[in-house]
Amino acid sequence: MNVDITSDTLLHHTYLIDSDTVGIRLQLRRRRRSDMHRASSRNTLLLMHGATFPGESLFDVPVDGISFMDVLAMAGFDVWAVDVRGYGGSTRPAEMMAPTDANPPLTPARVAVRDLATAVDYILAENSIERLNLVAMSWGGSVAGIYASQHGERLEKLALVAPLWLSSRPLRIDAGQPLTAWRLARIDDFRRAWLAGVPAEHREALLPPGWFEQWAAVTNATDPEAPEPNTIRAPGGALQDTREHWLTDRPLYDPGAITAPVLLVHAEWDQDVRIDMMQDLFTRLDNAAYRRWIEIGRGTHMILMEPGRWQAFDAIVAFLREPNGTIREDGNMDR
């Protein structure tokens, strides 16, 4: 099923494509300018969501009149966002209709990367191109990292926003709860988690009036069959990844195997991915064609939904637009 919506400036498309599993379909959202005539590897990009919230609620809530997907599309990119199985508009496995503790954790990163690969293959075929850009957030960075380390020939560039990485200290996603097939995320409780670590005098400016409510409405609508009001379901695999890999010094992928240019984006008040984690990941990306790390002040793990988001947007757009060369020892770029 494909759904197309045309506005004066942007084209909106929604696709449901087959995964590699019978009965599981994946939702792809697409945004591009109406005057865009030809897609290329340089101007095509795919967005990969995080552990709890699907692509729409992370990348396509038009706070202050415009979303991240809108910004990327207006900048001239053919923008796609995938929901892996169990998230958003993609098929929720039958186990998500059973009690949370009735089955093993669903959709760990090694399963999600198969869905990401399916989406990449579909987009490459649709646009008749050989490579694309990949932008991922949080746990989605685990999924994108696995893919980038295994399929570098299909990537133009890789941008990671607060990617989950090895931690020597507990992480907020893992509070010691049992590993279950899926978990219930309470939308109204997320405001407190969002603002954790933000100095009290900056909280109102970080979440202007109406922004959280707009995000909450979009997020709630992504799971109309959730068992309780104002909740959404999320597969438990990301928690399993955290406990079995990121907290035990057993990385899911080798950053040294990534050869595409890499941009890391992080904000100073992030309580989920600390700055020391970012530094460790950055130093291990030593075979990337080139690498860059942008640190944004007065922002949290949800920087893409905050007033400081324009710093992240500008950095990502500039990175994707620049020539795809390599940095020589003299600091100049080969093109």
C-alpha positions as a Markdown table, in Angstrom:
| # | Residue | x | y | z |
|---|---|---|---|---|
| 1 | Met | 0.0 | 0.0 | 0.0 |
| 2 | Asn | 1.4 | 3.4 | -1.0 |
| 3 | Val | -0.2 | 6.7 | 0.1 |
| 4 | Asp | 0.8 | 9.9 | -1.5 |
| 5 | Ile | 0.0 | 13.4 | -0.3 |
| 6 | Thr | 1.0 | 16.5 | -2.3 |
| 7 | Ser | 1.4 | 20.0 | -0.9 |
| 8 | Asp | 2.5 | 23.1 | -2.7 |
| 9 | Thr | 6.2 | 22.5 | -1.7 |
| 10 | Leu | 6.7 | 19.0 | -0.4 |
| 11 | Leu | 5.6 | 15.6 | -1.5 |
| 12 | His | 4.6 | 13.1 | 1.3 |
| 13 | His | 4.6 | 9.4 | 0.6 |
| 14 | Thr | 3.9 | 6.4 | 2.9 |
| 15 | Tyr | 4.9 | 2.9 | 1.8 |
| 16 | Leu | 4.4 | -0.6 | 3.3 |
| 17 | Ile | 7.0 | -3.0 | 2.0 |
| 18 | Asp | 7.6 | -6.7 | 2.7 |
| 19 | Ser | 10.3 | -7.6 | 5.2 |
| 20 | Asp | 12.4 | -10.8 | 5.1 |
| 21 | Thr | 9.8 | -12.4 | 7.3 |
| 22 | Val | 6.4 | -13.6 | 6.1 |
| 23 | Gly | 3.6 | -11.5 | 7.6 |
| 24 | Ile | 5.9 | -8.6 | 8.6 |
| 25 | Arg | 5.7 | -5.4 | 6.7 |
| 26 | Leu | 7.7 | -2.3 | 7.2 |
| 27 | Gln | 6.5 | 1.3 | 7.0 |
| 28 | Leu | 8.6 | 3.8 | 5.1 |
| 29 | Arg | 7.8 | 7.5 | 5.2 |
| 30 | Arg | 9.1 | 9.7 | 2.4 |
| 31 | Arg | 9.5 | 13.5 | 2.1 |
| 32 | Arg | 10.9 | 15.5 | -0.9 |
| 33 | Arg | 10.4 | 18.7 | -2.7 |
| 34 | Ser | 7.9 | 18.8 | -5.4 |
| 35 | Asp | 10.4 | 20.3 | -7.8 |
| 36 | Met | 13.0 | 17.5 | -7.2 |
| 37 | His | 13.3 | 15.7 | -10.5 |
| 38 | Arg | 16.3 | 13.3 | -10.0 |
| 39 | Ala | 17.5 | 11.5 | -6.9 |
| 40 | Ser | 21.1 | 10.6 | -6.5 |
| 41 | Ser | 23.3 | 8.8 | -3.9 |
| 42 | Arg | 24.3 | 12.2 | -2.5 |
| 43 | Asn | 20.8 | 13.5 | -2.0 |
| 44 | Thr | 19.1 | 10.4 | -0.8 |
| 45 | Leu | 19.0 | 9.6 | 2.9 |
| 46 | Leu | 17.3 | 7.2 | 5.3 |
| 47 | Leu | 16.5 | 7.9 | 9.0 |
| 48 | Met | 16.7 | 5.2 | 11.6 |
| 49 | His | 14.8 | 5.7 | 14.9 |
| 50 | Gly | 15.7 | 4.8 | 18.5 |
| 51 | Ala | 14.8 | 2.2 | 21.1 |
| 52 | Thr | 11.3 | 3.5 | 22.2 |
| 53 | Phe | 9.8 | 5.9 | 19.7 |
| 54 | Pro | 9.2 | 5.4 | 16.0 |
| 55 | Gly | 10.4 | 7.5 | 13.2 |
| 56 | Glu | 7.4 | 9.8 | 13.0 |
| 57 | Ser | 7.7 | 10.9 | 16.7 |
| 58 | Leu | 11.4 | 11.5 | 16.5 |
| 59 | Phe | 11.8 | 13.0 | 13.0 |
| 60 | Asp | 8.5 | 14.2 | 11.8 |
| 61 | Val | 6.7 | 16.3 | 14.5 |
| 62 | Pro | 6.4 | 19.8 | 13.1 |
| 63 | Val | 7.1 | 21.8 | 16.2 |
| 64 | Asp | 7.3 | 25.5 | 15.6 |
| 65 | Gly | 5.9 | 24.7 | 12.1 |
| 66 | Ile | 8.6 | 22.4 | 10.7 |
| 67 | Ser | 10.0 | 18.9 | 11.4 |
| 68 | Phe | 13.4 | 17.4 | 10.8 |
| 69 | Met | 12.1 | 15.6 | 7.8 |
| 70 | Asp | 10.7 | 18.9 | 6.4 |
| 71 | Val | 14.1 | 20.6 | 6.9 |
| 72 | Leu | 16.0 | 17.9 | 5.2 |
| 73 | Ala | 13.5 | 17.8 | 2.3 |
| 74 | Met | 13.6 | 21.6 | 1.9 |
| 75 | Ala | 17.4 | 21.4 | 1.8 |
| 76 | Gly | 17.1 | 19.2 | -1.4 |
| 77 | Phe | 17.2 | 15.7 | 0.0 |
| 78 | Asp | 15.0 | 12.8 | -0.8 |
| 79 | Val | 14.3 | 11.8 | 2.8 |
| 80 | Trp | 13.0 | 8.4 | 4.0 |
| 81 | Ala | 12.3 | 7.1 | 7.5 |
| 82 | Val | 11.9 | 3.4 | 8.4 |
| 83 | Asp | 10.0 | 1.8 | 11.3 |
| 84 | Val | 11.5 | -1.6 | 12.0 |
| 85 | Arg | 9.2 | -4.4 | 13.1 |
| 86 | Gly | 7.3 | -3.7 | 16.3 |
| 87 | Tyr | 7.5 | 0.1 | 15.9 |
| 88 | Gly | 5.1 | 2.8 | 14.5 |
| 89 | Gly | 3.3 | 1.9 | 11.3 |
| 90 | Ser | 5.2 | -1.4 | 10.7 |
| 91 | Thr | 3.8 | -4.8 | 11.6 |
| 92 | Arg | 3.9 | -5.6 | 15.3 |
| 93 | Pro | 4.8 | -9.2 | 15.8 |
| 94 | Ala | 2.0 | -11.4 | 17.2 |
| 95 | Glu | 4.0 | -11.7 | 20.4 |
| 96 | Met | 3.2 | -8.1 | 21.2 |
| 97 | Met | -0.5 | -9.0 | 21.7 |
| 98 | Ala | 0.6 | -11.5 | 24.4 |
| 99 | Pro | 1.6 | -10.5 | 28.0 |
| 100 | Thr | 5.0 | -8.8 | 28.1 |
| 101 | Asp | 6.7 | -11.7 | 29.8 |
| 102 | Ala | 5.3 | -14.5 | 27.6 |
| 103 | Asn | 8.2 | -14.4 | 25.0 |
| 104 | Pro | 11.8 | -13.5 | 24.7 |
| 105 | Pro | 12.7 | -9.8 | 23.8 |
| 106 | Leu | 11.6 | -8.8 | 20.4 |
| 107 | Thr | 13.6 | -6.9 | 17.7 |
| 108 | Pro | 17.1 | -6.7 | 19.1 |
| 109 | Ala | 19.6 | -4.7 | 16.9 |
| 110 | Arg | 20.6 | -7.8 | 14.9 |
| 111 | Val | 17.0 | -8.3 | 13.9 |
| 112 | Ala | 16.4 | -4.6 | 13.3 |
| 113 | Val | 19.4 | -4.4 | 11.0 |
| 114 | Arg | 17.7 | -6.9 | 8.7 |
| 115 | Asp | 14.8 | -4.5 | 8.4 |
| 116 | Leu | 17.1 | -1.6 | 7.8 |
| 117 | Ala | 18.8 | -3.5 | 5.1 |
| 118 | Thr | 15.4 | -4.3 | 3.5 |
| 119 | Ala | 14.6 | -0.6 | 3.5 |
| 120 | Val | 18.0 | 0.4 | 2.0 |
| 121 | Asp | 17.6 | -2.1 | -0.8 |
| 122 | Tyr | 14.1 | -0.9 | -1.6 |
| 123 | Ile | 15.2 | 2.8 | -1.7 |
| 124 | Leu | 18.3 | 2.0 | -3.8 |
| 125 | Ala | 16.1 | 0.2 | -6.3 |
| 126 | Glu | 13.3 | 2.9 | -6.2 |
| 127 | Asn | 15.8 | 5.6 | -7.0 |
| 128 | Ser | 18.1 | 3.6 | -9.2 |
| 129 | Ile | 21.2 | 4.5 | -7.2 |
| 130 | Glu | 24.0 | 2.5 | -5.6 |
| 131 | Arg | 24.5 | 4.2 | -2.2 |
| 132 | Leu | 22.6 | 6.5 | 0.2 |
| 133 | Asn | 23.2 | 8.5 | 3.4 |
| 134 | Leu | 22.1 | 7.0 | 6.7 |
| 135 | Val | 21.1 | 9.1 | 9.7 |
| 136 | Ala | 20.4 | 7.3 | 13.0 |
| 137 | Met | 19.5 | 8.3 | 16.6 |
| 138 | Ser | 20.3 | 6.6 | 19.9 |
| 139 | Trp | 19.7 | 2.8 | 19.8 |
| 140 | Gly | 19.2 | 3.3 | 16.1 |
| 141 | Gly | 23.0 | 4.1 | 16.0 |
| 142 | Ser | 23.5 | 0.5 | 17.1 |
| 143 | Val | 21.5 | -0.7 | 14.1 |
| 144 | Ala | 23.1 | 1.7 | 11.7 |
| 145 | Gly | 26.6 | 0.9 | 13.1 |
| 146 | Ile | 26.1 | -2.8 | 12.4 |
| 147 | Tyr | 24.9 | -2.0 | 8.9 |
| 148 | Ala | 27.7 | 0.5 | 8.2 |
| 149 | Ser | 30.4 | -1.9 | 9.3 |
| 150 | Gln | 29.0 | -4.7 | 7.0 |
| 151 | His | 27.8 | -2.8 | 4.0 |
| 152 | Gly | 30.1 | 0.2 | 3.5 |
| 153 | Glu | 29.8 | 0.0 | -0.3 |
| 154 | Arg | 26.1 | 1.0 | 0.0 |
| 155 | Leu | 26.7 | 4.1 | 2.2 |
| 156 | Glu | 27.6 | 7.6 | 1.1 |
| 157 | Lys | 27.8 | 9.1 | 4.6 |
| 158 | Leu | 26.8 | 8.2 | 8.1 |
| 159 | Ala | 25.4 | 10.7 | 10.7 |
| 160 | Leu | 24.8 | 9.4 | 14.3 |
| 161 | Val | 22.8 | 11.5 | 16.8 |
| 162 | Ala | 23.6 | 10.5 | 20.4 |
| 163 | Pro | 24.4 | 6.9 | 19.4 |
| 164 | Leu | 24.2 | 4.2 | 22.1 |
| 165 | Trp | 27.7 | 2.9 | 22.9 |
| 166 | Leu | 29.7 | 1.1 | 25.6 |
| 167 | Ser | 29.2 | 2.3 | 29.1 |
| 168 | Ser | 31.1 | 1.5 | 32.3 |
| 169 | Arg | 28.1 | 2.8 | 34.4 |
| 170 | Pro | 24.4 | 2.0 | 34.4 |
| 171 | Leu | 22.3 | 3.6 | 31.6 |
| 172 | Arg | 18.8 | 5.0 | 32.1 |
| 173 | Ile | 17.2 | 2.6 | 29.6 |
| 174 | Asp | 18.2 | -0.3 | 31.9 |
| 175 | Ala | 16.8 | 0.1 | 35.4 |
| 176 | Gly | 17.2 | -3.6 | 36.3 |
| 177 | Gln | 13.8 | -4.6 | 35.1 |
| 178 | Pro | 13.1 | -8.1 | 33.7 |
| 179 | Leu | 13.9 | -8.6 | 30.1 |
| 180 | Thr | 10.5 | -9.0 | 28.4 |
| 181 | Ala | 9.2 | -9.4 | 24.8 |
| 182 | Trp | 7.9 | -5.8 | 24.8 |
| 183 | Arg | 7.5 | -2.9 | 27.2 |
| 184 | Leu | 4.9 | -0.2 | 27.7 |
| 185 | Ala | 6.1 | 3.4 | 27.5 |
| 186 | Arg | 3.9 | 6.0 | 29.3 |
| 187 | Ile | 3.9 | 9.2 | 27.2 |
| 188 | Asp | 2.9 | 11.6 | 30.1 |
| 189 | Asp | 5.8 | 10.3 | 32.2 |
| 190 | Phe | 8.4 | 11.1 | 29.5 |
| 191 | Arg | 8.4 | 14.9 | 30.1 |
| 192 | Arg | 10.2 | 14.3 | 33.4 |
| 193 | Ala | 12.7 | 11.9 | 31.7 |
| 194 | Trp | 13.2 | 14.5 | 28.9 |
| 195 | Leu | 14.1 | 17.3 | 31.3 |
| 196 | Ala | 16.2 | 15.2 | 33.7 |
| 197 | Gly | 19.7 | 16.8 | 34.0 |
| 198 | Val | 18.5 | 20.2 | 32.7 |
| 199 | Pro | 19.0 | 23.0 | 35.1 |
| 200 | Ala | 15.7 | 24.3 | 36.5 |
| 201 | Glu | 16.2 | 27.8 | 35.0 |
| 202 | His | 16.5 | 26.3 | 31.5 |
| 203 | Arg | 13.6 | 23.9 | 31.4 |
| 204 | Glu | 10.9 | 26.2 | 30.2 |
| 205 | Ala | 13.0 | 27.4 | 27.3 |
| 206 | Leu | 14.0 | 23.9 | 26.4 |
| 207 | Leu | 10.4 | 22.8 | 26.0 |
| 208 | Pro | 8.4 | 25.8 | 24.9 |
| 209 | Pro | 4.6 | 25.8 | 25.5 |
| 210 | Gly | 2.8 | 23.3 | 23.3 |
| 211 | Trp | 5.9 | 21.5 | 22.0 |
| 212 | Phe | 5.6 | 18.5 | 24.3 |
| 213 | Glu | 1.9 | 18.2 | 23.8 |
| 214 | Gln | 2.3 | 18.2 | 20.0 |
| 215 | Trp | 4.9 | 15.5 | 20.3 |
| 216 | Ala | 2.8 | 13.5 | 22.7 |
| 217 | Ala | -0.2 | 13.6 | 20.3 |
| 218 | Val | 1.8 | 12.4 | 17.4 |
| 219 | Thr | 3.5 | 9.7 | 19.4 |
| 220 | Asn | 0.2 | 8.4 | 20.9 |
| 221 | Ala | -1.3 | 8.1 | 17.4 |
| 222 | Thr | 1.6 | 5.8 | 16.3 |
| 223 | Asp | 0.1 | 2.9 | 18.4 |
| 224 | Pro | -3.7 | 3.1 | 18.5 |
| 225 | Glu | -3.9 | -0.5 | 19.8 |
| 226 | Ala | -1.8 | 0.1 | 22.9 |
| 227 | Pro | -3.4 | -1.5 | 25.9 |
| 228 | Glu | -3.7 | 1.7 | 28.0 |
| 229 | Pro | -4.4 | 5.3 | 27.1 |
| 230 | Asn | -1.4 | 7.6 | 26.5 |
| 231 | Thr | 1.0 | 4.7 | 26.1 |
| 232 | Ile | 2.8 | 3.0 | 23.2 |
| 233 | Arg | 4.4 | -0.4 | 23.0 |
| 234 | Ala | 8.1 | -0.9 | 22.2 |
| 235 | Pro | 9.9 | -4.2 | 21.6 |
| 236 | Gly | 12.2 | -5.3 | 24.4 |
| 237 | Gly | 15.2 | -6.1 | 22.2 |
| 238 | Ala | 16.9 | -2.7 | 22.7 |
| 239 | Leu | 17.0 | -3.3 | 26.5 |
| 240 | Gln | 18.5 | -6.7 | 25.8 |
| 241 | Asp | 21.2 | -5.1 | 23.6 |
| 242 | Thr | 22.0 | -2.7 | 26.4 |
| 243 | Arg | 22.3 | -5.3 | 29.1 |
| 244 | Glu | 24.2 | -7.9 | 27.0 |
| 245 | His | 26.4 | -5.7 | 24.9 |
| 246 | Trp | 26.7 | -2.0 | 25.8 |
| 247 | Leu | 27.0 | -2.6 | 29.6 |
| 248 | Thr | 29.4 | -5.6 | 29.3 |
| 249 | Asp | 32.1 | -4.3 | 26.9 |
| 250 | Arg | 30.8 | -6.5 | 24.1 |
| 251 | Pro | 30.1 | -4.1 | 21.2 |
| 252 | Leu | 27.6 | -5.1 | 18.6 |
| 253 | Tyr | 29.9 | -3.8 | 15.8 |
| 254 | Asp | 33.4 | -2.7 | 15.2 |
| 255 | Pro | 33.6 | 1.1 | 14.5 |
| 256 | Gly | 37.0 | 0.5 | 12.9 |
| 257 | Ala | 35.2 | -1.4 | 10.1 |
| 258 | Ile | 33.2 | 1.7 | 9.1 |
| 259 | Thr | 34.8 | 3.4 | 6.1 |
| 260 | Ala | 32.2 | 6.0 | 5.2 |
| 261 | Pro | 32.6 | 9.6 | 6.4 |
| 262 | Val | 31.0 | 9.8 | 9.9 |
| 263 | Leu | 29.4 | 12.7 | 11.8 |
| 264 | Leu | 28.6 | 12.4 | 15.5 |
| 265 | Val | 26.1 | 14.8 | 17.1 |
| 266 | His | 25.6 | 15.1 | 20.8 |
| 267 | Ala | 24.2 | 17.6 | 23.4 |
| 268 | Glu | 25.6 | 18.5 | 26.8 |
| 269 | Trp | 22.6 | 17.6 | 29.0 |
| 270 | Asp | 22.1 | 14.1 | 27.4 |
| 271 | Gln | 21.4 | 11.7 | 30.3 |
| 272 | Asp | 21.2 | 8.6 | 28.1 |
| 273 | Val | 24.5 | 8.9 | 26.2 |
| 274 | Arg | 27.2 | 10.6 | 28.1 |
| 275 | Ile | 30.1 | 12.6 | 26.6 |
| 276 | Asp | 32.7 | 10.0 | 27.6 |
| 277 | Met | 30.8 | 7.4 | 25.6 |
| 278 | Met | 30.8 | 9.7 | 22.6 |
| 279 | Gln | 34.6 | 10.3 | 23.0 |
| 280 | Asp | 35.3 | 6.5 | 23.1 |
| 281 | Leu | 33.2 | 5.9 | 20.0 |
| 282 | Phe | 34.8 | 8.8 | 18.1 |
| 283 | Thr | 38.4 | 7.5 | 18.8 |
| 284 | Arg | 37.4 | 4.1 | 17.5 |
| 285 | Leu | 36.2 | 5.4 | 14.1 |
| 286 | Asp | 39.7 | 5.4 | 12.9 |
| 287 | Asn | 39.1 | 4.0 | 9.4 |
| 288 | Ala | 36.3 | 6.4 | 8.5 |
| 289 | Ala | 37.1 | 8.4 | 5.4 |
| 290 | Tyr | 36.9 | 11.3 | 7.8 |
| 291 | Arg | 35.1 | 11.9 | 11.1 |
| 292 | Arg | 33.6 | 14.8 | 12.9 |
| 293 | Trp | 32.0 | 15.4 | 16.3 |
| 294 | Ile | 29.6 | 18.2 | 17.0 |
| 295 | Glu | 28.8 | 19.0 | 20.7 |
| 296 | Ile | 25.8 | 21.2 | 21.2 |
| 297 | Gly | 25.3 | 23.2 | 24.4 |
| 298 | Arg | 21.9 | 23.4 | 26.3 |
| 299 | Gly | 20.4 | 20.3 | 24.7 |
| 300 | Thr | 19.4 | 16.8 | 25.8 |
| 301 | His | 19.0 | 13.4 | 24.2 |
| 302 | Met | 16.0 | 14.8 | 22.3 |
| 303 | Ile | 18.0 | 17.6 | 20.7 |
| 304 | Leu | 16.2 | 17.1 | 17.4 |
| 305 | Met | 13.0 | 18.3 | 19.1 |
| 306 | Glu | 14.4 | 21.3 | 21.0 |
| 307 | Pro | 15.1 | 24.9 | 20.2 |
| 308 | Gly | 18.8 | 24.0 | 19.8 |
| 309 | Arg | 17.8 | 21.6 | 17.1 |
| 310 | Trp | 18.8 | 24.1 | 14.4 |
| 311 | Gln | 22.4 | 23.6 | 15.3 |
| 312 | Ala | 22.0 | 19.9 | 14.8 |
| 313 | Phe | 20.1 | 20.4 | 11.5 |
| 314 | Asp | 22.7 | 22.8 | 10.1 |
| 315 | Ala | 25.6 | 20.5 | 11.0 |
| 316 | Ile | 23.9 | 17.4 | 9.5 |
| 317 | Val | 22.8 | 19.2 | 6.3 |
| 318 | Ala | 26.3 | 20.8 | 5.9 |
| 319 | Phe | 28.0 | 17.4 | 6.4 |
| 320 | Leu | 25.7 | 15.7 | 3.9 |
| 321 | Arg | 26.2 | 18.4 | 1.3 |
| 322 | Glu | 30.0 | 18.7 | 1.4 |
| 323 | Pro | 32.1 | 16.8 | -1.1 |
| 324 | Asn | 32.7 | 13.1 | -0.2 |
| 325 | Gly | 36.4 | 13.2 | 0.0 |
| 326 | Thr | 39.1 | 12.0 | 2.4 |
| 327 | Ile | 41.2 | 14.2 | 4.7 |
| 328 | Arg | 45.0 | 14.2 | 4.0 |
| 329 | Glu | 47.6 | 14.4 | 6.6 |
| 330 | Asp | 48.0 | 18.1 | 5.8 |
| 331 | Gly | 44.4 | 18.7 | 6.8 |
| 332 | Asn | 43.1 | 19.3 | 3.2 |
| 333 | Met | 40.5 | 17.1 | 1.5 |
| 334 | Asp | 41.0 | 14.9 | -1.6 |
| 335 | Arg | 37.9 | 15.2 | -3.8 |
